[in-house]
Amino acid sequence: MIKEKNTGRKIPIVCLKGSFTIEAAIVLPLIVYVLLLVIYIGFYVYSSYALTLDAYISVFRGSRANLQKENAHQVTEETMKTALQEELPAMGNIAYDIQSDTWKNSITVKGMIKIPFMQSVISRWIPLHISRYAERTEPVFFLRNCRKLKAVLEEG
């Protein structure tokens, strides 16, 4: 029993059960909304990591020393196409741009991650922009130069 403030009469607790229902109707959707937001933030982090790794692997494979400039571009593109066959959660509109020159191979990946129920707070699509590069090296020349440097240091 609860006492009423003004009159002092006692009110049975049974009459107050409806207030818990109203509170649950307000709080429960908020909790579900926050949980969905956390899940989609996880999708964003995972997609960002996966695309970064795929971009780096593709430019690294394309930067191998025995490839010509055109072949480096082709190998990078084939590797990226293979990597993008895996579906990423909540990811859409993935595009990439590959730049190959004599000493450097680079890729820029752009995409959008869809977050539902977010029209009122922020944009429904969150952009993702990743840029990676790998320099082209010649391992044989590098090793020869290291040996020359070692010989010079041992003499001096």
C-alpha positions as CSV (number, residue, x, y, z in Angstrom):
1,M,0.0,0.0,0.0
2,I,1.2,3.5,-0.8
3,K,-0.1,6.7,0.8
4,E,-1.4,9.5,-1.4
5,K,0.3,12.9,-0.6
6,N,-2.7,15.2,-0.4
7,T,-5.4,13.1,1.2
8,G,-3.3,10.5,3.0
9,R,-5.5,7.6,1.9
10,K,-3.9,4.4,1.0
11,I,-3.7,3.2,-2.6
12,P,-3.2,-0.5,-3.4
13,I,0.0,-1.3,-5.4
14,V,-2.1,-3.2,-7.9
15,C,-3.3,0.1,-9.4
16,L,0.3,1.2,-10.3
17,K,1.2,-1.8,-12.5
18,G,0.4,0.2,-15.7
19,S,3.2,2.6,-15.1
20,F,5.8,-0.2,-15.6
21,T,4.2,-1.0,-19.0
22,I,4.5,2.6,-20.1
23,E,8.1,2.8,-19.0
24,A,8.9,-0.4,-20.8
25,A,7.2,0.8,-24.0
26,I,9.5,3.9,-23.9
27,V,12.8,2.3,-22.8
28,L,12.7,-1.0,-24.7
29,P,12.7,0.5,-28.3
30,L,15.6,2.8,-27.2
31,I,17.6,-0.2,-26.0
32,V,16.9,-2.1,-29.2
33,Y,17.9,0.9,-31.3
34,V,21.2,1.2,-29.4
35,L,21.9,-2.5,-29.9
36,L,21.3,-2.2,-33.6
37,L,23.6,0.8,-33.8
38,V,26.4,-1.1,-32.0
39,I,25.9,-4.0,-34.5
40,Y,26.2,-1.7,-37.5
41,I,29.2,0.0,-36.0
42,G,30.8,-3.4,-35.9
43,F,29.9,-3.9,-39.6
44,Y,31.6,-0.6,-40.3
45,V,34.8,-1.5,-38.5
46,Y,34.9,-5.0,-40.1
47,S,34.2,-3.6,-43.6
48,S,36.9,-1.0,-43.1
49,Y,39.4,-3.5,-42.0
50,A,38.6,-6.0,-44.7
51,L,38.7,-3.4,-47.5
52,T,42.0,-2.0,-46.1
53,L,43.6,-5.5,-46.1
54,D,42.3,-6.3,-49.6
55,A,43.6,-3.0,-50.9
56,Y,47.0,-3.5,-49.5
57,I,47.3,-7.1,-50.7
58,S,46.2,-6.1,-54.2
59,V,48.7,-3.2,-54.5
60,F,51.5,-5.4,-52.9
61,R,50.9,-8.1,-55.5
62,G,50.8,-5.6,-58.2
63,S,54.1,-4.0,-57.1
64,R,56.2,-7.1,-57.7
65,A,59.4,-6.2,-59.4
66,N,59.2,-8.5,-62.5
67,L,56.0,-6.9,-63.7
68,Q,55.7,-4.1,-66.3
69,K,53.6,-1.0,-65.6
70,E,50.6,-2.4,-67.5
71,N,50.9,-5.8,-65.9
72,A,51.1,-4.3,-62.5
73,H,47.8,-2.5,-63.1
74,Q,46.2,-5.7,-64.4
75,V,47.4,-7.9,-61.5
76,T,46.2,-5.3,-59.0
77,E,42.8,-5.1,-60.6
78,E,42.4,-8.9,-60.8
79,T,43.4,-9.3,-57.1
80,M,40.9,-6.5,-56.1
81,K,38.1,-8.1,-58.1
82,T,38.7,-11.4,-56.5
83,A,38.8,-9.9,-53.0
84,L,35.5,-8.0,-53.6
85,Q,33.6,-11.2,-54.5
86,E,33.3,-11.7,-50.8
87,E,30.2,-9.9,-49.6
88,L,30.7,-7.4,-46.8
89,P,27.8,-6.8,-44.4
90,A,25.8,-3.6,-45.0
91,M,28.3,-2.5,-47.7
92,G,27.2,-0.9,-51.0
93,N,28.5,1.1,-53.9
94,I,32.1,-0.1,-53.8
95,A,34.4,1.5,-56.4
96,Y,38.1,1.5,-56.7
97,D,40.7,3.4,-58.7
98,I,44.1,2.0,-59.5
99,Q,47.2,4.1,-60.4
100,S,50.4,2.4,-61.6
101,D,53.6,4.1,-62.5
102,T,57.2,3.1,-62.7
103,W,58.0,3.1,-59.0
104,K,54.6,3.1,-57.2
105,N,51.4,1.2,-57.4
106,S,48.4,2.7,-55.5
107,I,44.7,2.0,-55.1
108,T,41.8,4.1,-53.7
109,V,38.7,2.3,-52.6
110,K,35.5,4.1,-51.9
111,G,32.3,2.7,-50.6
112,M,29.2,3.4,-48.6
113,I,27.9,1.6,-45.5
114,K,24.2,1.5,-44.9
115,I,22.9,2.1,-41.4
116,P,19.2,1.6,-41.1
117,F,16.9,3.7,-38.8
118,M,19.3,6.7,-38.9
119,Q,17.6,9.2,-41.2
120,S,16.8,11.5,-38.3
121,V,20.2,11.5,-36.6
122,I,22.8,11.3,-39.4
123,S,22.9,10.4,-43.1
124,R,21.7,6.9,-43.8
125,W,24.9,6.0,-45.7
126,I,28.3,6.5,-44.1
127,P,31.2,6.9,-46.6
128,L,34.3,4.8,-46.4
129,H,37.5,6.0,-48.1
130,I,40.6,3.8,-48.1
131,S,43.9,4.6,-50.0
132,R,46.9,2.3,-50.0
133,Y,50.1,2.2,-52.0
134,A,53.2,0.0,-52.4
135,E,56.5,1.0,-53.9
136,R,58.0,-1.2,-56.6
137,T,61.4,-2.5,-55.7
138,E,63.9,-4.8,-57.4
139,P,65.1,-7.3,-54.8
140,V,68.2,-8.3,-56.7
141,F,69.4,-4.7,-57.0
142,F,68.6,-4.1,-53.3
143,L,70.6,-7.1,-52.2
144,R,73.5,-6.1,-54.4
145,N,73.5,-2.6,-53.0
146,C,73.4,-4.0,-49.4
147,R,76.4,-6.2,-50.2
148,K,78.2,-3.2,-51.6
149,L,77.4,-1.1,-48.6
150,K,78.5,-3.9,-46.3
151,A,81.8,-4.1,-48.2
152,V,82.3,-0.3,-48.0
153,L,81.6,-0.3,-44.2
154,E,84.0,-3.2,-43.6
155,E,86.8,-1.4,-45.4
156,G,86.3,1.9,-43.7
